[in-house]
Amino acid sequence: MNETAKVIRFYKSGGPDVLKIEDVRRPKPVGNEVAVRVQAIALNRLDLLWREGAYCEEPRFPAQIGHEA
């Protein structure tokens, strides 16, 4: 696997224009952890509310979406 992964991040709440695709260094699995290769993700209503700042908890920036994977 690559040493980096693509993530969808945002640094402030807002519309789709706040989203940025970034390469981040993947942490190495430790202990009982495993690495899983994800080729596609689903976005759901929680992701939309999280990005807009309308979820029940505020995002800590930089925040990222795509937790369905």
BADO-872463 format. One record per residue: residue in one letter; y, x, z of N, C-alpha, C, O in turn; residue number from 1. Coordinates in nm, 2 decimals. Example, Ala and Ser with C-alpha at 12.3 -4.5 7.8 and 13.67 -1.06 7.14 Angstrom:
! residues 2
<r lummar="A" n_c2="-0.57" n_c1="1.32" n_c3="0.78" ca_c2="-0.45" ca_c1="1.23" ca_c3="0.78" c_c2="-0.33" c_c1="1.32" c_c3="0.78" o_c2="-0.33" o_c1="1.42" o_c3="0.85" pase="1"/>
<r lummar="S" n_c2="-0.22" n_c1="1.28" n_c3="0.71" ca_c2="-0.11" ca_c1="1.37" ca_c3="0.71" c_c2="0.00" c_c1="1.29" c_c3="0.79" o_c2="0.11" o_c1="1.34" o_c3="0.80" pase="2"/>
This chain:
! residues 69
<r lummar="M" n_c2="-0.12" n_c1="0.08" n_c3="0.00" ca_c2="0.00" ca_c1="0.00" ca_c3="0.00" c_c2="0.12" c_c1="0.09" c_c3="0.00" o_c2="0.12" o_c1="0.20" o_c3="0.05" pase="1"/>
<r lummar="N" n_c2="0.23" n_c1="0.03" n_c3="-0.05" ca_c2="0.36" ca_c1="0.10" ca_c3="-0.05" c_c2="0.41" c_c1="0.12" c_c3="0.09" o_c2="0.37" o_c1="0.06" o_c3="0.18" pase="2"/>
<r lummar="E" n_c2="0.50" n_c1="0.22" n_c3="0.10" ca_c2="0.56" ca_c1="0.24" ca_c3="0.23" c_c2="0.68" c_c1="0.15" c_c3="0.26" o_c2="0.72" o_c1="0.13" o_c3="0.37" pase="3"/>
<r lummar="T" n_c2="0.72" n_c1="0.07" n_c3="0.15" ca_c2="0.83" ca_c1="-0.02" ca_c3="0.17" c_c2="0.78" c_c1="-0.16" c_c3="0.13" o_c2="0.68" o_c1="-0.18" o_c3="0.05" pase="4"/>
<r lummar="A" n_c2="0.86" n_c1="-0.26" n_c3="0.17" ca_c2="0.83" ca_c1="-0.40" ca_c3="0.13" c_c2="0.96" c_c1="-0.47" c_c3="0.10" o_c2="1.07" o_c1="-0.43" o_c3="0.15" pase="5"/>
<r lummar="K" n_c2="0.96" n_c1="-0.57" n_c3="0.02" ca_c2="1.08" ca_c1="-0.65" ca_c3="-0.01" c_c2="1.09" c_c1="-0.76" c_c3="0.09" o_c2="0.99" o_c1="-0.83" o_c3="0.12" pase="6"/>
<r lummar="V" n_c2="1.21" n_c1="-0.78" n_c3="0.15" ca_c2="1.24" ca_c1="-0.89" ca_c3="0.24" c_c2="1.37" c_c1="-0.96" c_c3="0.19" o_c2="1.45" o_c1="-0.90" o_c3="0.13" pase="7"/>
<r lummar="I" n_c2="1.38" n_c1="-1.09" n_c3="0.23" ca_c2="1.49" ca_c1="-1.17" ca_c3="0.20" c_c2="1.57" c_c1="-1.17" c_c3="0.33" o_c2="1.53" o_c1="-1.24" o_c3="0.43" pase="8"/>
<r lummar="R" n_c2="1.69" n_c1="-1.11" n_c3="0.33" ca_c2="1.77" ca_c1="-1.10" ca_c3="0.45" c_c2="1.91" c_c1="-1.17" c_c3="0.43" o_c2="1.95" o_c1="-1.19" o_c3="0.32" pase="9"/>
<r lummar="F" n_c2="1.97" n_c1="-1.20" n_c3="0.54" ca_c2="2.11" ca_c1="-1.25" ca_c3="0.54" c_c2="2.18" c_c1="-1.20" c_c3="0.66" o_c2="2.12" o_c1="-1.18" o_c3="0.77" pase="10"/>
<r lummar="Y" n_c2="2.31" n_c1="-1.17" n_c3="0.65" ca_c2="2.39" ca_c1="-1.10" ca_c3="0.75" c_c2="2.49" c_c1="-1.20" c_c3="0.81" o_c2="2.56" o_c1="-1.16" o_c3="0.90" pase="11"/>
<r lummar="K" n_c2="2.49" n_c1="-1.32" n_c3="0.76" ca_c2="2.58" ca_c1="-1.42" ca_c3="0.81" c_c2="2.52" c_c1="-1.56" c_c3="0.76" o_c2="2.45" o_c1="-1.56" o_c3="0.66" pase="12"/>
<r lummar="S" n_c2="2.55" n_c1="-1.66" n_c3="0.84" ca_c2="2.50" ca_c1="-1.80" ca_c3="0.80" c_c2="2.58" c_c1="-1.85" c_c3="0.68" o_c2="2.69" o_c1="-1.81" o_c3="0.65" pase="13"/>
<r lummar="G" n_c2="2.51" n_c1="-1.93" n_c3="0.60" ca_c2="2.58" ca_c1="-1.99" ca_c3="0.48" c_c2="2.48" c_c1="-2.04" c_c3="0.38" o_c2="2.37" o_c1="-2.07" o_c3="0.41" pase="14"/>
<r lummar="G" n_c2="2.53" n_c1="-2.05" n_c3="0.26" ca_c2="2.46" ca_c1="-2.10" ca_c3="0.15" c_c2="2.37" c_c1="-2.00" c_c3="0.09" o_c2="2.36" o_c1="-1.89" o_c3="0.14" pase="15"/>
<r lummar="P" n_c2="2.30" n_c1="-2.03" n_c3="-0.03" ca_c2="2.21" ca_c1="-1.94" ca_c3="-0.09" c_c2="2.28" c_c1="-1.80" c_c3="-0.13" o_c2="2.21" o_c1="-1.70" o_c3="-0.14" pase="16"/>
<r lummar="D" n_c2="2.41" n_c1="-1.80" n_c3="-0.14" ca_c2="2.48" ca_c1="-1.68" ca_c3="-0.18" c_c2="2.47" c_c1="-1.57" c_c3="-0.07" o_c2="2.50" o_c1="-1.45" o_c3="-0.10" pase="17"/>
<r lummar="V" n_c2="2.44" n_c1="-1.60" n_c3="0.05" ca_c2="2.43" ca_c1="-1.50" ca_c3="0.16" c_c2="2.30" c_c1="-1.42" c_c3="0.16" o_c2="2.28" o_c1="-1.32" o_c3="0.23" pase="18"/>
<r lummar="L" n_c2="2.20" n_c1="-1.47" n_c3="0.08" ca_c2="2.07" ca_c1="-1.41" ca_c3="0.07" c_c2="2.07" c_c1="-1.28" c_c3="-0.01" o_c2="2.13" o_c1="-1.27" o_c3="-0.11" pase="19"/>
<r lummar="K" n_c2="2.00" n_c1="-1.18" n_c3="0.04" ca_c2="1.99" ca_c1="-1.05" ca_c3="-0.03" c_c2="1.85" c_c1="-1.00" c_c3="-0.02" o_c2="1.78" o_c1="-1.01" o_c3="0.08" pase="20"/>
<r lummar="I" n_c2="1.80" n_c1="-0.95" n_c3="-0.14" ca_c2="1.66" ca_c1="-0.89" ca_c3="-0.14" c_c2="1.68" c_c1="-0.75" c_c3="-0.11" o_c2="1.75" o_c1="-0.68" o_c3="-0.18" pase="21"/>
<r lummar="E" n_c2="1.61" n_c1="-0.70" n_c3="-0.01" ca_c2="1.62" ca_c1="-0.56" ca_c3="0.03" c_c2="1.48" c_c1="-0.49" c_c3="0.05" o_c2="1.38" o_c1="-0.56" o_c3="0.08" pase="22"/>
<r lummar="D" n_c2="1.48" n_c1="-0.37" n_c3="0.02" ca_c2="1.35" ca_c1="-0.29" ca_c3="0.05" c_c2="1.36" c_c1="-0.23" c_c3="0.19" o_c2="1.47" o_c1="-0.17" o_c3="0.23" pase="23"/>
<r lummar="V" n_c2="1.26" n_c1="-0.26" n_c3="0.27" ca_c2="1.26" ca_c1="-0.21" ca_c3="0.41" c_c2="1.13" c_c1="-0.13" c_c3="0.43" o_c2="1.03" o_c1="-0.15" o_c3="0.37" pase="24"/>
<r lummar="R" n_c2="1.14" n_c1="-0.03" n_c3="0.52" ca_c2="1.02" ca_c1="0.05" ca_c3="0.55" c_c2="0.92" c_c1="-0.04" c_c3="0.63" o_c2="0.96" o_c1="-0.10" o_c3="0.73" pase="25"/>
<r lummar="R" n_c2="0.79" n_c1="-0.04" n_c3="0.59" ca_c2="0.69" ca_c1="-0.11" ca_c3="0.66" c_c2="0.64" c_c1="-0.04" c_c3="0.78" o_c2="0.62" o_c1="0.08" o_c3="0.77" pase="26"/>
<r lummar="P" n_c2="0.63" n_c1="-0.10" n_c3="0.89" ca_c2="0.58" ca_c1="-0.04" ca_c3="1.01" c_c2="0.43" c_c1="-0.02" c_c3="0.99" o_c2="0.36" o_c1="-0.10" o_c3="0.93" pase="27"/>
<r lummar="K" n_c2="0.37" n_c1="0.09" n_c3="1.04" ca_c2="0.23" ca_c1="0.11" ca_c3="1.03" c_c2="0.16" c_c1="0.03" c_c3="1.14" o_c2="0.21" o_c1="0.02" o_c3="1.25" pase="28"/>
<r lummar="P" n_c2="0.04" n_c1="-0.03" n_c3="1.11" ca_c2="-0.03" ca_c1="-0.11" ca_c3="1.21" c_c2="-0.08" c_c1="-0.02" c_c3="1.32" o_c2="-0.11" o_c1="0.10" o_c3="1.30" pase="29"/>
<r lummar="V" n_c2="-0.07" n_c1="-0.07" n_c3="1.44" ca_c2="-0.12" ca_c1="0.00" ca_c3="1.56" c_c2="-0.22" c_c1="-0.09" c_c3="1.63" o_c2="-0.21" o_c1="-0.21" o_c3="1.62" pase="30"/>
<r lummar="G" n_c2="-0.31" n_c1="-0.03" n_c3="1.71" ca_c2="-0.40" ca_c1="-0.10" ca_c3="1.79" c_c2="-0.49" c_c1="-0.19" c_c3="1.71" o_c2="-0.56" o_c1="-0.15" o_c3="1.62" pase="31"/>
<r lummar="N" n_c2="-0.49" n_c1="-0.32" n_c3="1.74" ca_c2="-0.57" ca_c1="-0.42" ca_c3="1.67" c_c2="-0.50" c_c1="-0.49" c_c3="1.56" o_c2="-0.55" o_c1="-0.58" o_c3="1.50" pase="32"/>
<r lummar="E" n_c2="-0.38" n_c1="-0.44" n_c3="1.51" ca_c2="-0.31" ca_c1="-0.49" ca_c3="1.40" c_c2="-0.37" c_c1="-0.45" c_c3="1.27" o_c2="-0.44" o_c1="-0.35" o_c3="1.26" pase="33"/>
<r lummar="V" n_c2="-0.34" n_c1="-0.54" n_c3="1.17" ca_c2="-0.38" ca_c1="-0.51" ca_c3="1.03" c_c2="-0.26" c_c1="-0.53" c_c3="0.94" o_c2="-0.17" o_c1="-0.61" o_c3="0.97" pase="34"/>
<r lummar="A" n_c2="-0.26" n_c1="-0.47" n_c3="0.83" ca_c2="-0.15" ca_c1="-0.49" ca_c3="0.73" c_c2="-0.21" c_c1="-0.59" c_c3="0.62" o_c2="-0.32" o_c1="-0.57" o_c3="0.58" pase="35"/>
<r lummar="V" n_c2="-0.13" n_c1="-0.69" n_c3="0.58" ca_c2="-0.17" ca_c1="-0.79" ca_c3="0.48" c_c2="-0.07" c_c1="-0.78" c_c3="0.37" o_c2="0.05" o_c1="-0.78" o_c3="0.39" pase="36"/>
<r lummar="R" n_c2="-0.13" n_c1="-0.77" n_c3="0.25" ca_c2="-0.04" ca_c1="-0.77" ca_c3="0.13" c_c2="-0.01" c_c1="-0.91" c_c3="0.09" o_c2="-0.10" o_c1="-0.99" o_c3="0.07" pase="37"/>
<r lummar="V" n_c2="0.12" n_c1="-0.94" n_c3="0.08" ca_c2="0.17" ca_c1="-1.08" ca_c3="0.04" c_c2="0.23" c_c1="-1.07" c_c3="-0.09" o_c2="0.32" o_c1="-0.99" o_c3="-0.12" pase="38"/>
<r lummar="Q" n_c2="0.18" n_c1="-1.15" n_c3="-0.18" ca_c2="0.24" ca_c1="-1.15" ca_c3="-0.32" c_c2="0.33" c_c1="-1.27" c_c3="-0.35" o_c2="0.41" o_c1="-1.26" o_c3="-0.44" pase="39"/>
<r lummar="A" n_c2="0.33" n_c1="-1.37" n_c3="-0.26" ca_c2="0.42" ca_c1="-1.48" ca_c3="-0.28" c_c2="0.44" c_c1="-1.55" c_c3="-0.14" o_c2="0.35" o_c1="-1.54" o_c3="-0.06" pase="40"/>
<r lummar="I" n_c2="0.56" n_c1="-1.61" n_c3="-0.12" ca_c2="0.58" ca_c1="-1.68" ca_c3="0.00" c_c2="0.63" c_c1="-1.82" c_c3="-0.03" o_c2="0.68" o_c1="-1.84" o_c3="-0.14" pase="41"/>
<r lummar="A" n_c2="0.62" n_c1="-1.91" n_c3="0.07" ca_c2="0.68" ca_c1="-2.04" ca_c3="0.05" c_c2="0.80" c_c1="-2.05" c_c3="0.15" o_c2="0.80" o_c1="-1.99" o_c3="0.26" pase="42"/>
<r lummar="L" n_c2="0.90" n_c1="-2.11" n_c3="0.10" ca_c2="1.02" ca_c1="-2.14" ca_c3="0.19" c_c2="1.02" c_c1="-2.28" c_c3="0.23" o_c2="0.98" o_c1="-2.37" o_c3="0.15" pase="43"/>
<r lummar="N" n_c2="1.05" n_c1="-2.31" n_c3="0.35" ca_c2="1.05" ca_c1="-2.45" ca_c3="0.40" c_c2="1.18" c_c1="-2.49" c_c3="0.46" o_c2="1.27" o_c1="-2.41" o_c3="0.46" pase="44"/>
<r lummar="R" n_c2="1.18" n_c1="-2.61" n_c3="0.51" ca_c2="1.31" ca_c1="-2.66" ca_c3="0.57" c_c2="1.36" c_c1="-2.57" c_c3="0.68" o_c2="1.48" o_c1="-2.55" o_c3="0.70" pase="45"/>
<r lummar="L" n_c2="1.27" n_c1="-2.52" n_c3="0.76" ca_c2="1.31" ca_c1="-2.43" ca_c3="0.87" c_c2="1.39" c_c1="-2.31" c_c3="0.82" o_c2="1.49" o_c1="-2.27" o_c3="0.87" pase="46"/>
<r lummar="D" n_c2="1.34" n_c1="-2.25" n_c3="0.71" ca_c2="1.42" ca_c1="-2.14" ca_c3="0.64" c_c2="1.56" c_c1="-2.18" c_c3="0.60" o_c2="1.65" o_c1="-2.10" o_c3="0.62" pase="47"/>
<r lummar="L" n_c2="1.57" n_c1="-2.30" n_c3="0.54" ca_c2="1.70" ca_c1="-2.35" ca_c3="0.50" c_c2="1.79" c_c1="-2.37" c_c3="0.62" o_c2="1.91" o_c1="-2.32" o_c3="0.62" pase="48"/>
<r lummar="L" n_c2="1.74" n_c1="-2.43" n_c3="0.73" ca_c2="1.82" ca_c1="-2.46" ca_c3="0.85" c_c2="1.86" c_c1="-2.32" c_c3="0.91" o_c2="1.97" o_c1="-2.31" o_c3="0.96" pase="49"/>
<r lummar="W" n_c2="1.77" n_c1="-2.23" n_c3="0.92" ca_c2="1.79" ca_c1="-2.10" ca_c3="0.98" c_c2="1.90" c_c1="-2.03" c_c3="0.90" o_c2="1.99" o_c1="-1.97" o_c3="0.97" pase="50"/>
<r lummar="R" n_c2="1.90" n_c1="-2.03" n_c3="0.77" ca_c2="2.00" ca_c1="-1.96" ca_c3="0.69" c_c2="2.14" c_c1="-2.03" c_c3="0.71" o_c2="2.24" o_c1="-1.96" o_c3="0.71" pase="51"/>
<r lummar="E" n_c2="2.14" n_c1="-2.16" n_c3="0.72" ca_c2="2.26" ca_c1="-2.23" ca_c3="0.73" c_c2="2.32" c_c1="-2.22" c_c3="0.87" o_c2="2.44" o_c1="-2.26" o_c3="0.90" pase="52"/>
<r lummar="G" n_c2="2.24" n_c1="-2.17" n_c3="0.97" ca_c2="2.29" ca_c1="-2.17" ca_c3="1.11" c_c2="2.28" c_c1="-2.30" c_c3="1.18" o_c2="2.35" o_c1="-2.33" o_c3="1.28" pase="53"/>
<r lummar="A" n_c2="2.19" n_c1="-2.39" n_c3="1.12" ca_c2="2.18" ca_c1="-2.53" ca_c3="1.18" c_c2="2.05" c_c1="-2.55" c_c3="1.25" o_c2="2.01" o_c1="-2.66" o_c3="1.28" pase="54"/>
<r lummar="Y" n_c2="1.97" n_c1="-2.44" n_c3="1.27" ca_c2="1.84" ca_c1="-2.46" ca_c3="1.34" c_c2="1.87" c_c1="-2.46" c_c3="1.49" o_c2="1.98" o_c1="-2.43" o_c3="1.54" pase="55"/>
<r lummar="C" n_c2="1.77" n_c1="-2.49" n_c3="1.57" ca_c2="1.79" ca_c1="-2.51" ca_c3="1.72" c_c2="1.83" c_c1="-2.38" c_c3="1.79" o_c2="1.87" o_c1="-2.38" o_c3="1.90" pase="56"/>
<r lummar="E" n_c2="1.80" n_c1="-2.26" n_c3="1.72" ca_c2="1.85" ca_c1="-2.13" ca_c3="1.78" c_c2="1.92" c_c1="-2.06" c_c3="1.67" o_c2="1.89" o_c1="-2.07" o_c3="1.55" pase="57"/>
<r lummar="E" n_c2="2.02" n_c1="-1.98" n_c3="1.71" ca_c2="2.10" ca_c1="-1.90" ca_c3="1.62" c_c2="2.02" c_c1="-1.78" c_c3="1.57" o_c2="1.95" o_c1="-1.72" o_c3="1.65" pase="58"/>
<r lummar="P" n_c2="2.04" n_c1="-1.74" n_c3="1.44" ca_c2="1.97" ca_c1="-1.62" ca_c3="1.40" c_c2="2.04" c_c1="-1.50" c_c3="1.45" o_c2="2.17" o_c1="-1.50" o_c3="1.48" pase="59"/>
<r lummar="R" n_c2="1.97" n_c1="-1.39" n_c3="1.48" ca_c2="2.02" ca_c1="-1.26" ca_c3="1.51" c_c2="2.02" c_c1="-1.18" c_c3="1.39" o_c2="1.92" o_c1="-1.16" o_c3="1.32" pase="60"/>
<r lummar="F" n_c2="2.14" n_c1="-1.13" n_c3="1.35" ca_c2="2.16" ca_c1="-1.06" ca_c3="1.22" c_c2="2.12" c_c1="-0.91" c_c3="1.23" o_c2="2.15" o_c1="-0.85" o_c3="1.33" pase="61"/>
<r lummar="P" n_c2="2.07" n_c1="-0.85" n_c3="1.12" ca_c2="2.03" ca_c1="-0.92" ca_c3="1.00" c_c2="1.90" c_c1="-1.01" c_c3="1.03" o_c2="1.81" o_c1="-0.97" o_c3="1.10" pase="62"/>
<r lummar="A" n_c2="1.90" n_c1="-1.13" n_c3="0.98" ca_c2="1.79" ca_c1="-1.22" ca_c3="0.99" c_c2="1.72" c_c1="-1.22" c_c3="0.86" o_c2="1.77" o_c1="-1.18" o_c3="0.75" pase="63"/>
<r lummar="Q" n_c2="1.59" n_c1="-1.27" n_c3="0.86" ca_c2="1.52" ca_c1="-1.28" ca_c3="0.73" c_c2="1.44" c_c1="-1.41" c_c3="0.73" o_c2="1.41" o_c1="-1.47" o_c3="0.83" pase="64"/>
<r lummar="I" n_c2="1.41" n_c1="-1.46" n_c3="0.61" ca_c2="1.34" ca_c1="-1.58" ca_c3="0.59" c_c2="1.21" c_c1="-1.55" c_c3="0.53" o_c2="1.18" o_c1="-1.44" o_c3="0.49" pase="65"/>
<r lummar="G" n_c2="1.12" n_c1="-1.66" n_c3="0.52" ca_c2="0.99" ca_c1="-1.64" ca_c3="0.46" c_c2="0.88" c_c1="-1.62" c_c3="0.56" o_c2="0.79" o_c1="-1.55" o_c3="0.54" pase="66"/>
<r lummar="H" n_c2="0.89" n_c1="-1.69" n_c3="0.67" ca_c2="0.79" ca_c1="-1.68" ca_c3="0.78" c_c2="0.66" c_c1="-1.75" c_c3="0.75" o_c2="0.57" o_c1="-1.74" o_c3="0.83" pase="67"/>
<r lummar="E" n_c2="0.65" n_c1="-1.82" n_c3="0.64" ca_c2="0.53" ca_c1="-1.89" ca_c3="0.60" c_c2="0.42" c_c1="-1.79" c_c3="0.57" o_c2="0.30" o_c1="-1.82" o_c3="0.57" pase="68"/>
<r lummar="A" n_c2="0.46" n_c1="-1.67" n_c3="0.53" ca_c2="0.35" ca_c1="-1.57" ca_c3="0.49" c_c2="0.28" c_c1="-1.53" c_c3="0.62" o_c2="0.19" o_c1="-1.45" o_c3="0.61" pase="69"/>
